[in-house]
């Protein structure tokens, strides 16, 4: 397993361990701790979906929002976990909905959706409901 550690600044591009140079992204307007909490919740859920290991993918890119036509950053978190049923996808962002009876209270993704909406963004879910087919993911959109 390769370890990827990236530190970026606004003023200079950084090089990934795979040899590509990535330009810094424009600044997004949000509270740093709220962004950290959103990413922590989404990544933790992806890791929980892979109790026996797997692959976690993070993709960050600039994008024009297809609904509002605003420019922003989309952060996509994907995993090779067990997938989500249609019922789970429908309830995913409802308060107190959880699939982790022993450890979850069901406020993590609801809180993520609330934070993103506050800044004019949103969070979506894509999952076929089958493990690895295609990779379930949660794209988070933050406008510039």
C-alpha positions in Angstrom: 0.0 0.0 0.0 1.3 3.4 -0.9 1.0 6.3 1.4 0.0 9.7 -0.1 0.7 12.9 1.9 0.1 16.2 0.2 0.5 19.7 1.6 -0.6 22.6 -0.6 -0.4 26.3 -0.4 -2.1 29.0 -2.4 1.1 30.3 -3.8 2.8 27.3 -5.4 1.9 24.0 -7.1 2.8 20.7 -5.5 4.1 17.5 -7.1 2.3 14.2 -6.4 4.3 11.0 -5.8 3.2 9.9 -9.2 5.1 12.7 -11.0 2.3 15.0 -11.9 2.4 18.7 -10.9 -0.9 20.0 -9.7 -1.7 23.7 -9.6 -3.2 25.2 -6.5 -6.9 25.4 -6.3 -8.7 28.7 -5.9 -9.7 29.5 -2.3 -13.2 28.4 -1.3 -15.2 30.4 1.3 -15.9 28.3 4.3 -14.9 27.7 7.9 -11.8 25.5 7.9 -13.0 23.4 10.8 -16.4 22.8 9.1 -14.6 21.6 5.9 -12.4 19.3 8.1 -15.5 17.9 9.8 -17.2 17.2 6.4 -14.2 15.4 5.0 -13.7 13.5 8.3 -17.3 12.2 8.2 -17.3 11.3 4.6 -13.9 9.5 4.7 -14.7 7.7 8.0 -18.0 6.4 6.4 -16.0 5.2 3.3 -13.5 3.4 5.6 -16.3 1.8 7.6 -17.8 0.4 4.4 -14.6 -1.6 3.9 -14.2 -3.5 7.1 -11.9 -6.0 5.5 -9.8 -3.5 3.5 -10.2 -2.0 0.1 -9.3 1.2 -1.8 -10.3 4.7 -0.8 -10.1 7.3 -3.6 -10.1 11.1 -3.1 -10.5 13.3 -6.2 -10.4 17.1 -6.0 -11.0 19.2 -9.1 -12.5 22.5 -10.2 -15.9 22.1 -11.8 -18.9 24.1 -12.9 -22.0 23.0 -10.9 -24.5 21.6 -13.4 -27.5 22.9 -11.4 -26.4 26.5 -10.6 -23.7 27.0 -13.2 -21.4 28.3 -10.4 -17.7 27.5 -10.4 -16.4 25.6 -7.5 -14.4 22.7 -6.2 -15.8 19.1 -6.1 -14.3 16.7 -3.7 -15.2 13.1 -4.5 -14.7 10.3 -2.0 -15.1 6.8 -3.4 -14.5 3.3 -1.9 -14.5 -0.3 -2.9 -16.9 -1.2 0.0 -20.1 -3.1 0.0 -22.3 -0.5 -1.7 -25.6 0.9 -0.5 -29.1 -0.3 -1.0 -31.7 2.0 -2.6 -33.3 2.5 0.8 -30.0 3.5 2.3 -29.4 6.0 -0.5 -32.8 7.6 0.0 -32.3 8.0 3.8 -28.6 8.7 3.8 -28.8 12.5 4.7 -31.8 12.2 7.1 -31.0 13.0 10.8 -30.6 9.9 13.0 -30.4 7.5 10.1 -27.5 5.1 10.6 -26.4 1.7 9.3 -24.0 1.4 12.2 -26.3 0.5 15.1 -23.5 -0.1 17.6 -21.3 3.0 16.9 -23.4 5.6 14.9 -26.0 8.1 15.9 -26.9 9.1 12.3 -25.8 12.8 12.4 -22.6 12.7 10.4 -23.8 12.9 6.8 -26.8 14.9 7.8 -24.4 17.5 9.3 -22.2 17.4 6.1 -25.3 18.2 4.0 -26.2 21.0 6.3 -22.7 22.6 6.2 -22.4 22.3 2.4 -25.9 23.8 1.9 -24.9 26.7 4.2 -22.1 27.6 1.8 -24.2 27.1 -1.4 -22.8 23.6 -2.1 -24.3 20.1 -1.8 -23.4 16.5 -1.2 -24.7 13.7 -3.4 -24.5 9.9 -3.3 -23.8 7.4 -6.1 -23.9 3.7 -5.5 -25.1 0.7 -7.6 -25.8 -1.2 -4.4 -23.3 -3.9 -5.4 -19.8 -4.2 -4.0 -17.2 -2.8 -6.4 -19.8 -2.1 -9.2 -19.2 0.8 -9.8 -17.4 2.3 -6.9 -19.8 4.1 -4.4 -18.9 7.7 -4.0 -20.0 10.9 -2.3 -19.2 14.1 -4.3 -19.1 17.3 -2.2 -19.4 20.6 -4.1 -18.1 23.9 -2.7 -18.7 27.0 -4.7 -15.8 29.6 -5.1 
